[in-house]
């Protein structure tokens, strides 16, 4: 039976029904689409929905999973010192890592538009994205090694330090009880008796391996008395390979302590200084007569070994640096894509009106890139909340508690030696609650951009 319209013509049958009761094309397409989506929906339910639901359920039970714990596991997240450290570190990560990576990506994207080899530069900056987090962690564990001969970071720091501050040449040198020197109380060594003009001073030391001596050190020479009242002496390594040498005697095979600093001290004041030559011989002016001779602490302090990058203080900033190295290229590529879509006539008009490049960048480029920057920033925030590999690989065992983050604590609480699946599930739920708002912001922004 058909119905009539106002004009008397029969109305068309419904879109999903045809004469004879057959289904319409639209209904058939919906069924086909549902059949194709069914495997994906099953996988989504098995791998995402069910684990989330079970994690929420398990977070309300105790360690054994048999007793209802209520909100005790969630209370433990903010009462346990280790978990509080993880929460604090996650806050540091969320604030600094995405901000620095996005800022660097913006700078790289803007600057590479002005250089000839911009594409090659972008390729180099983006290349770390091809490396897994595990491999990047191994690389930066070596970069941050404490030993300058292995760690690139400390090799640079030590090189810069030694350029401006002279390093000690004899860090472990010291006198023996039979030597005419004694400890000065501040890491220095002083003569036991005042020196006299015409009497060469002997400053023997031991404790330096011959292989560690300066390459241009020569066999020590016994100083000759000065006829004009000056104080002369010899500072040397009082050690003969294979034995046979005599203490307090300059033997032929013993080397001079080249470059060692010598001071004459009277009444607590330095009245004269000298530096020993390659043969260990030094000369002080006549004003040093009657003074004590001191070898200052600067000759013996330990050499500078660089920064303890993976110590408790710097381990989190150091790991964030490795993350920025990996993800700055990702930010650069997305921002460069947004930059390519900016209206060039607007930028040129600002330059014609007298704006300099900084003003164009600050007042036009950045505001117009704000939607892209927001997407990059929120995406990286979601990413850093899940960071695990870098912290687990880079932080040594002694500093892992100081570098702890929620994802690492989730692993330790769930699969560690004293596993508590209730606490682990509560941490997983907390991470989900932190990530979901950021995901919603990103989805809304992407949909808003798609409607434009």
Buried (B, 14 or more C-beta within 10 A) or exposed (E): EEEEEEEEEEEEEEEEEEEEEEEBEEBEEEEEEEEEEEEEEEEEEEEEEEEEEEBBEBBBBBBEEEEEBEEBBBEBBEEBEEBEBBBEBBEBBBEBBBBBBBBBBBBBBBEBEEEEEBEEBBEEBBEBEEBEBEEBBBBBBEBBBBEBEEBBBBBEBBEEBEEEEEEBBBBEBBBBEEBBBEEBEEEBBBBEEBBEBEBBBBBBBBBBEEEEBBEEBBBBBBBEEBEEEBBBBBBBBBBBEEEEBEBEEBBEEBBBBBBBBBBBBBEEEEBBBBEBBBBBBBBBBEBBBEBBBBBBBBBBEEEBBBBBBBBEEBBBEBBBBBBBBBBBBBBBBBBBEBBEEBEEEEBEEBEEEEBEEEBBBEEBBEEBBEBBBBBBBBBBBBBBBBBBBBBBBBBEEEBBBBBBBBBBBBBBBBEEEEEBBBBBBBBBBBBBEBBEEBEEBBEEBEEEEEEE
